């Protein structure tokens, strides 16, 4: 397999784990703020902003968790020897695509076909 794939996946994994920790802390912060607002005044207009912020942080957290699952999956494929092979057509994935998206499962052609 092309040099550096595991290093890239592991580096991306470390970044993603850090993002998940930061977003989880953010979410707790937003929820703590929501609790204070709710206690202060149920009709505080800030409540809507906090709900929006909370939804945004929760969405980012979902994305980061998905990315982590994709990276773990890519590492498993690396161990099995199927990493870098398109799951759609079975042809090798362009190495440049793997640099840009280390967890990619499909070549650009198959990704565009979805
Ligand atoms: Zn393909």
Boltz pocket constraint, residues with backbone or C-beta under 6 A from the ligand:
constraints:
  - pocket:
      binder: B
      contacts: [[A, 86], [A, 87], [A, 88], [A, 89], [A, 90], [A, 91], [A, 106], [A, 107], [A, 108], [A, 109], [A, 110], [A, 111]]
      max_distance: 6.0
